Amino acid sequence: MTIQAKETKETAPYAILNIARQQVLERGEGLNEQQLIKILELPEEAISEALQLAHEVRLKHCGEDVEVEGIISIKTGGKAAKETAATGATEFCIVAAVRGPDIKLMNQIKFAIDRINEEVDINIACSLGMLTQRQVDQLAGWGVHRYNHNLETARSYFPEVVTTHSYEQRLETCAMVKAAGMELCCGALIGMGESLAQRAELAAQLAALEPHEVPLNFLNPRPGTPLENHGIMDGKDALRAIAAFRLAMPRTVLRYAGGRELTLGDLGTREGLLGGINAVIVGNYLTTLGRPANADLNLLVELNMPIKEFQKSL
């Protein structure tokens, strides 16, 4: 290596990767907000090195297993849970697109949970919007082991995309879920027009919340929505974000979620799995098509990544 090349590796932008190797990989301490901005600003030629470091962090602090999950609407019932389990999924998430559940919906949830338990031995998660303390206690009592409630975006950008409730209200549900003993799944939707600094802010705010899992969604502009004319996020920026979120949260389950099919494609999906991702939603999402489940499962086999065996919580 020439002196010039050596100096390049020891100075910006590579300096942040050297810092991350010591701070995150060796000591297990996530990068802070200002450090994350530097990861998100890495030049294209440094992305592979950042992903490799993120992969090493994942292996050291999370292990080699990859968790697989199916996600469907409550309306599909126990049959869909059985089909989901047949794909190799270890978790089944019941989702209702509501601001928060009413009594009727909570009764439907209880009925669905009972049916799923009759059909298949699989972990049950829920995503039902904002909860009251009573509803949190009910779900925990019914055996729901994980609750999904996304922050979506950074506190500073939240009012730009959500006007029906506050960021603090979302945090309240997250706090109650954790206090009840359920695992908290708290995700992000990136590529909505937020700045790189706000993307780093979001990763740091999620890290402070210490969720068990963070689903990473990439905007898929849908017709009829306020962001329908917004462009799809650049794949390289998505890979930078994957590395940054892993380096912010070395021990968190980081899950591929919606939008990756458009944003990353097949090659990018592979790069992300080798760059810090350690969980995948297989099949379709609630309102959009995903990659075929077999495509993801075959890729995990090809990459020699074992699917996590997750025993049912009693």
N, C-alpha and C positions, 0 to 999 in steps of 0.2 A: 504493500500500500504506500503510495506517495505521501509526502508530508501534507500536500494540499488536500488530498482525499481524506486523510486522517483529520485534518482541521475541519473539513466539511461535516464529518460525522459527529464532531464534538461541539459544533455550534448550531445555532438555530437553522432549520427547524428540528434537526435531529436531537438537539439537547433535551427536548421534552420526552423523547422516547427513552433516553438514558435515565432521566429522572424517574419515569414511570417504571422502568425495570427495577430500580432499587426500591421505590416507594410502594408500588402495587404488587409486583411479582414477589419480591423478597420479603417485604414487611406486611403485605396484605392491607395496606392503607389506600383507599380510593383517592383519585385525583380530585382536587378542588375545582371550583367553577372557572377560575382564571386559567388553570392548567388545562382544563377540558377545551377551552376555546382554542388553545394551541394545537390540540389534537384535531379539532374540526377544521383547522386552517392548514393542515399538513399538505405539502405539494403532492401531486399525483404519484411521483416516484417513491414517496415514503409510505404510501398506503399499505403496500404488502408487508412492510416491516411492522407497521402498527397492528395489522391484523394478526401477524404471527405472534407478536407480544401478547395481544389479547387472548389468543388461543392458549398460550402457555399459562397465562393467568387463570383462565377457565379450568384447565387441567389440574393445576396445583390447588386451587381453592374450591373447586366444585366437583372435581372428578371427571371421568370420561363418559359417564352415562348421559344419554339424551332422553328427555321426557317428551312423550307424545300425547297429544290431547285432541279430542274431537269437540266441536262446538255446534250446537243446534238450538232452535227455538223450543220453548216449553211445549208448544203444540204438538210436537212429534212423538212425545211419550217414550215408553220403555223400549219399544221395538227399535227405535233409532239408537238407543244406548247399547243394545245388543250388537247392532251393526257396527257401531263405533268401536266396541271392544274387539270385534273380529279383525279390525285393521291393525291391531297391536296397541291401540291407545290405552293408556293407564288411567286416564281421567276423562270425565264426562261433565261438560259445563252446561247448565241450564240457564238460558238467557231470555230476558224479556226486555224489550226496548221501551222502557217507561222511565219517568222521572223518579218514581219510587213506587213500591207495591201497595195496593189496597188490600182489604180483607179477602176479597174474592180471589185475587191473584195469589196471596199467601196460601189459601186453601188449595189452589191448583198446584202450587209448588209442593205442598205436603203430599198430595195425591201422586204427583209425578215421581217424587223421591221414593215413595213406597213401591210404585210399579217398577222403577229401575232396580231397586234392591231385590225384587222378586225375579227379575229377568237375568241379571248379570252381576258379577262381583267386580265393581269398579268404583273408584273414588268419585265423589260428586262435589262439584263446585257450582256456584251460582253467581249471576250478574243481573241485578234487579234494580239498579239505581240507588238513590239515597235511602237510608234506612232509619227507623226509629230504634231506640234501645230495645223495646219489646220485640221488634222484628229480628234484630241481631240475636237476641237470646233464643228466639224460636228456631232460627236456622241452625244455630250451634247445637241446640237440643235435638234436632232432627238428623244430626250427623253430617251436616255440610262441613267439609274440612277446609275449604278455601272459598274466599269471596273476592270477586273482581269488581273494582271500582277505580276507574282510571282518572288520573289527574289531567290527561289529554295533552296539556301544554303548560308552559311556564306561567307562574303567577302573573308576571308582567304582561303576558300576551293573552291571558285567559279572557279578559273582557272583550277582546276583538273577535272571539269565536263562540263564546257562550254568554248569553244575556238573560237566561231564565233563572239562574242561581249563581252563587258566588263560589270562588275557589275555596274559601273557608268552610263552606257547607260540605264540599267533597272531603276535605280533610277530617271533618267531624265523623263522617261515616267510616273512614279508614281507621281512625283512632278507636272507635267502638268495636270494630271487627277484630282488631288486634287484641284489645282488652278482653274480648270474649273467648280468646284462645284459638280462633280460626286463623289460618294462614291468610295473609293479605296479598292479593294479586293486584298490582296497581300499574297501569300501563301508560304509554305515550303514543300520540299520533303526531308524526313529524312531517314536514314538507307542506305546511299550511300557510307559508309566508312568513314564519318566524325568522328572526335573524340567527346567525350562528351563536351569538352571545346568548340569546334566549334559549336556543337548543342546549347550550351548556348549562344554563340556569335550570332548565327542566331536569337534566340528568343529576345535577347536584341536589335539587329539591327532592327527587325520588330517593336518592341515596340517604338523605337525612331522615326520610320516612321509614327506611329499612324494611321494605316489603320483601316477602319471600320470593315473589316473582314479578318480573316486569315484561309484559307483552309489548313488543316494539312494532307499531303499525306505521305504514307509509301511506300518505294520502292517495286514495283512488278517487279522483273527481267524479262525482255522480250527477247525472242530469237532474235538474230541478232543485239542486242544493246551492247555497250561496257560493260554494267553491267549485261549481261545475266547469268554469272556464280556467281554473288554475292548472298550470302545467304539472306534469308528473315529475317528482323529485329526481334529480340526477343520480344515477347509480353510484358514482364515485362518492358523492356526498353521503349517500345512504351507508356505504361501507365505512366511511369515516365515522359516522354516527354510531354504527355497531361497535367499532373499536372504542369509541369514547364512552359509551354506556357501560361496556364491560370494564374499562379502566376506572370508571367512577364507582362501580359496584362489583368488586371482585368475587363476592360469595353469593350473589343473587342469581336466581334462575332467570335467564334472559331468553325470551321466547319469540321466535318468528311468528308474526301475526299478519293482519291484513295488508294488502297492497304490495307485498314483496314480489308477487308474480310479474307485475307491471314494472316496478321500480328496478328490480335486480335481474329478472329472468333466470334461466337455468344456471348460467355461469356465476352470476352474483350470489345466487342462493348457496351454491357450493362454497364460494369464498367466505360468506358469512358464517357458515357452519364451521369453517376452519379459522374463524376470526373472533370467537367469543360466544356465539350462540350455543345454548345447550338445551333448548326445548323447541318444539315445533307444533303448531296447529295443523292437523292434516285434513284434507278434503276441503269442502266449501265453507264459506262463512255465512252469516245470516242473510245478507243482501247481495253478496258478490261471490263470484266463482273463485275458488282457489286452485292450487295445483292438485292433480289427482293424488289420492293418498298413496297409491303404490309408487308413484314417482318419488315422493319424499322417502318412503320406507326403503326403496331400492337404493336411493342415494346414501342413506345412512349405512346400509350394508356395504356399498362400494367404498365408503370412506372408513369402514371398519369401526363404526361408532355404535356401541351397544345401546339398545333401548332399555331404559330404566325399568326395573321390576319394582313396582310400587304396591306394597301390601295395603289392603283396605283398612282404613282407620275404623275402629270399633267405638 
